[in-house]
Amino acid sequence: MLARFSSYKINPKHRASKPSKTASVWKVPEWNEVQLFGIASAKKWYKDGIFWAVMRKDSKISKIGEDLANDLYIAKYRCDPNSEWHGYPVHPKDDDIPPDVVLELWREEELIDKTDKSRIQRGKFSR
């Protein structure tokens, strides 16, 4: 069953001017953050209580954020106990690797290619 949500909340810690040890930051406008969440929901880029999204521009995945070490291209959205969703950009590693079912949907929509999919799965994706 697909997740239900009552609201989406912009998280200020992911809107800071610089990333920290504990928080990546968005480098796209707030409306893009919310738009990506809407697209992920509509296209069912979802598994195990988490939505995932990428943004494409000029025939390649676009940078959406930064952490202390990387430019970030993948958005991860989760729900808190109050049914408010929030999202943040991630680097694909450990539990920040989108599930295969989502990666395959992105590949089918030509948002990523087979090489990108493999790099994401191995935690080696960058531009």
N, C-alpha and C positions, 0 to 999 in steps of 0.2 A: 504494500500500500504506500502511496506517495505521501510525503509529509504535508501536514497542514500548517499554516502559519497565520497568526493574527496581526503581526506587524514586523516591519524591518526597521532596525535602528542603526544609524551611523555611529560607529564606536570611535570616540575622539582619540583614543590611544593609537589607532591606526591612521589617524589624520594629522599626526604631528609632522613637523617640518623634517625631522630626521628619524630614522629607525633606531631602536634600542636593542639591547640584548634579548628582550622579551617580546618585542613587537615589531613586525614589519609595518611599512607605511604605504598607503595608496599614493600613486603619482598620476592618477586620472581624476577628473572632477567627480564630486559626489553623485551626480546624476548618472555617470558611467557605472559606478559601483552598484547603484540600485538597478540600473538597466541590465547589467550582467546577471544579477540575481533573478530578475524577471525572465530573462532568456533561459537561464538554467532551469528555472521552474517550468516554463512552458515546454521546453524541449526534453524535460525529464532527465537531465544530467545529474542524477541522484542515485545514491546507494548508502544504506546503513545510516540514515539520518543526516547525511551531508550532501549539499549541492556543490557542484564544481563548475567553473566557467573559464573560458578564454575569450579574448577579444582579438579579432582579426582586422588588420589594416594593410592595404597595399600588398595583398596576397601572402601575408605572413602574420604569425601571432605577434601581437603588440605587447610591449612592456606596460604593465599596469602598476608596478610597485617596486619597492626596494627593501632589502634587509641589510644588515651590516656588511655582508659579503657578496651579495648577488643582486642583479636586476631580476625582477620577478614577472612571470607571465601567466600564472595560474591563480585563479581566485577560489577560495574555499569558504563556504557558508555553512554555519551551524546555528542551531537553535538553543537558547538558554532555557532554564526551567520555567520562565514566565511566558513561553511561546513567542519570544521576540528573536528574530533572526538577526545575525550580524555576520559580516564577512571580512576577509583580509587576504592579501596576496601571500602566496607561499612558493617556496622552492621545493621541487619534488624530491623528498627524502623521507624515509621512515613512514609515519602516518600521514604525511602530506603528499603522497603519491595517489593521484586519482585512480579509482578502480578500473580494471580492464573494460568493464561494460561501458563506462563513460568515455574512456579513451577510444574505444571502437566507434562509438557514436560520433565523436569528433572527427575520426578518420573518414567515416562514411560521408560526413558533411564537408570533407576536404579542408577542415580547419587545421589539421595536422596530417603529415604523411606517415608512412610506415617507419621511417627513420626517426622522426620526432617521437612517435609512440614508443619505440624501443628506448630512446634516450630518457624519456620521462619515466618509464618503468624502472630503469636502472638508476634513476636519480642523477642523471648526467645532462639534463636539458639546459641549454643556454643559447643565446643568440649572439 
